[in-house]
Structures are given as structure tokens and as C-alpha cells.
Amino acid sequence: MIIAHFIVKGEERELRQVTEQWLHEACANHENVLLSDGNPYEIVDMHYTESGHARVDLMAPRFARGG
């Protein structure tokens, strides 16, 4: 297990303990992560910090306009 810091626009939004396998697969597939605010965020980048945690950069959801 690893501590993942989920970051949106430079701001830490959530901290979770996840498996490294899930983290690597989610990053490789640019999967969406559902945060506690109820919105899905796309993984855009991930790297390990000096403390051994993972910094996971997310892109805010984009909403389509109805037509």
C-alpha cells in the first residue's frame, strides 16, 4: 500500500491509501478517480515524492453543455 496525494490545479484535494498495482494501472490508462466531492477526475501525471508517497495530478472534470 502507498499513500496517494490527489492534486487538482496544484491543490491537494484528497489523501488515500491505495495499492501500487491499482495506482500504476490507473495511471497507465489515464483512468478517472472519484473523489469525495462526487466528481470524477482524470489522472494526468504521477510521481513519487521524497517521502515515498505518490503525487497524483488530476484534471478537473469537463462538463458538456446539453443541446
Backbone as CSV, one residue per row, in Angstrom:
resi,resn,N_x,N_y,N_z,CA_x,CA_y,CA_z,C_x,C_y,C_z
1,MET,0.846,-1.182,0.000,0.000,0.000,0.000,0.892,1.246,0.000
2,ILE,0.350,2.294,-0.592,1.075,3.551,-0.692,0.100,4.701,-0.444
3,ILE,0.599,5.777,0.113,-0.216,6.970,0.332,-0.211,7.783,-0.956
4,ALA,-1.397,8.067,-1.479,-1.536,8.859,-2.703,-2.147,10.214,-2.356
5,HIS,-1.466,11.261,-2.801,-1.950,12.632,-2.639,-2.566,13.027,-3.968
6,PHE,-3.877,13.230,-3.995,-4.573,13.601,-5.232,-4.619,15.121,-5.328
7,ILE,-4.030,15.655,-6.399,-3.826,17.090,-6.581,-4.639,17.585,-7.780
8,VAL,-5.391,18.660,-7.597,-6.141,19.299,-8.686,-5.720,20.768,-8.713
9,LYS,-5.183,21.211,-9.847,-4.724,22.600,-10.017,-3.788,23.031,-8.898
10,GLY,-2.852,22.155,-8.532,-1.857,22.477,-7.516,-2.331,22.393,-6.081
11,GLU,-3.580,22.043,-5.874,-4.155,21.974,-4.527,-4.460,20.526,-4.168
12,GLU,-3.984,20.100,-3.000,-4.290,18.740,-2.561,-5.760,18.651,-2.196
13,ARG,-6.463,17.723,-2.849,-7.896,17.562,-2.612,-8.208,16.381,-1.708
14,GLU,-7.356,15.354,-1.794,-7.660,14.146,-1.027,-6.394,13.341,-0.816
15,LEU,-6.401,12.572,0.257,-5.285,11.701,0.608,-5.878,10.319,0.826
16,ARG,-5.315,9.314,0.132,-5.846,7.946,0.254,-4.716,6.948,0.262
17,GLN,-4.976,5.820,0.883,-4.052,4.700,0.820,-4.556,3.772,-0.286
18,VAL,-3.697,3.496,-1.269,-4.069,2.654,-2.412,-2.976,1.614,-2.646
19,THR,-3.315,0.597,-3.426,-2.278,-0.374,-3.773,-1.438,0.186,-4.922
20,GLU,-0.171,-0.176,-4.957,0.692,0.293,-6.035,0.222,-0.251,-7.382
21,GLN,-0.315,-1.475,-7.387,-0.813,-2.055,-8.633,-1.953,-1.216,-9.198
22,TRP,-2.917,-0.842,-8.352,-4.030,-0.010,-8.814,-3.503,1.317,-9.345
23,LEU,-2.584,1.915,-8.614,-2.047,3.216,-8.994,-1.369,3.161,-10.362
24,HIS,-0.534,2.153,-10.589,0.163,2.034,-11.870,-0.805,1.770,-13.023
25,GLU,-1.791,0.908,-12.805,-2.771,0.611,-13.855,-3.637,1.830,-14.156
26,ALA,-4.072,2.537,-13.118,-4.906,3.725,-13.304,-4.143,4.814,-14.057
27,CYS,-2.869,4.983,-13.729,-2.048,5.997,-14.412,-1.805,5.607,-15.867
28,ALA,-1.512,4.351,-16.112,-1.232,3.890,-17.476,-2.444,4.074,-18.383
29,ASN,-3.640,3.929,-17.818,-4.872,4.030,-18.603,-5.547,5.399,-18.500
30,HIS,-4.918,6.327,-17.796,-5.493,7.665,-17.560,-6.938,7.549,-17.075
31,GLU,-7.123,6.669,-16.099,-8.465,6.425,-15.570,-8.989,7.623,-14.787
32,ASN,-10.275,7.607,-14.534,-10.897,8.618,-13.692,-10.878,8.151,-12.245
33,VAL,-10.706,9.105,-11.345,-10.737,8.839,-9.918,-11.914,9.617,-9.352
34,LEU,-12.766,8.937,-8.612,-13.908,9.587,-7.989,-13.471,10.094,-6.616
35,LEU,-13.468,11.415,-6.452,-13.086,11.994,-5.168,-14.320,12.193,-4.304
36,SER,-14.092,12.529,-3.052,-15.199,12.653,-2.099,-16.158,13.784,-2.435
37,ASP,-15.769,14.700,-3.367,-16.706,15.754,-3.772,-17.738,15.243,-4.769
38,GLY,-17.620,13.952,-5.152,-18.589,13.331,-6.047,-18.271,13.461,-7.519
39,ASN,-17.138,14.096,-7.856,-16.765,14.284,-9.258,-15.633,13.356,-9.664
40,PRO,-15.672,12.888,-10.918,-14.565,12.078,-11.437,-13.477,12.995,-11.988
41,TYR,-12.223,12.682,-11.686,-11.075,13.457,-12.159,-10.149,12.527,-12.926
42,GLU,-9.675,12.977,-14.074,-8.785,12.163,-14.900,-7.352,12.292,-14.412
43,ILE,-6.672,11.153,-14.299,-5.258,11.151,-13.921,-4.445,11.650,-15.106
44,VAL,-3.617,12.670,-14.875,-2.776,13.198,-15.946,-1.294,12.952,-15.698
45,ASP,-0.892,12.745,-14.431,0.516,12.517,-14.130,0.636,11.926,-12.734
46,MET,1.735,11.216,-12.504,2.001,10.659,-11.191,3.497,10.556,-11.018
47,HIS,3.973,10.910,-9.834,5.377,10.670,-9.497,5.492,10.449,-7.993
48,TYR,6.604,9.834,-7.606,6.842,9.560,-6.193,7.562,10.736,-5.554
49,THR,7.196,11.041,-4.320,7.837,12.124,-3.586,9.031,11.565,-2.817
50,GLU,9.820,12.454,-2.237,10.979,12.025,-1.448,10.567,11.183,-0.252
51,SER,9.362,11.393,0.239,8.873,10.634,1.401,8.347,9.257,1.022
52,GLY,8.339,8.943,-0.290,7.861,7.643,-0.729,6.371,7.602,-1.012
53,HIS,5.719,8.742,-0.907,4.300,8.827,-1.247,4.171,9.060,-2.746
54,ALA,2.947,8.989,-3.245,2.689,9.257,-4.663,1.934,10.569,-4.786
55,ARG,2.394,11.415,-5.695,1.660,12.645,-6.025,0.943,12.350,-7.331
56,VAL,-0.379,12.423,-7.294,-1.186,12.110,-8.466,-1.888,13.392,-8.913
57,ASP,-1.472,13.903,-10.070,-2.078,15.121,-10.607,-3.316,14.752,-11.408
58,LEU,-4.399,15.436,-11.104,-5.684,15.161,-11.732,-6.163,16.375,-12.510
59,MET,-6.960,16.108,-13.537,-7.585,17.172,-14.313,-9.047,17.244,-13.901
60,ALA,-9.495,18.460,-13.644,-10.884,18.661,-13.236,-11.830,18.161,-14.321
61,PRO,-13.012,17.720,-13.914,-13.976,17.215,-14.893,-14.437,18.311,-15.849
62,ARG,-14.699,17.901,-17.058,-15.251,18.818,-18.066,-16.691,18.432,-18.302
63,PHE,-17.557,19.409,-18.235,-18.972,19.135,-18.411,-19.406,19.623,-19.778
64,ALA,-20.136,18.775,-20.481,-20.646,19.149,-21.821,-21.970,19.874,-21.639
65,ARG,-22.196,20.816,-22.522,-23.480,21.525,-22.491,-24.508,20.714,-23.256
66,GLY,-25.699,20.684,-22.716,-26.787,19.999,-23.419,-27.232,20.822,-24.624
67,GLY,-27.703,20.128,-25.640,-28.033,20.884,-26.837,-29.338,20.653,-27.399
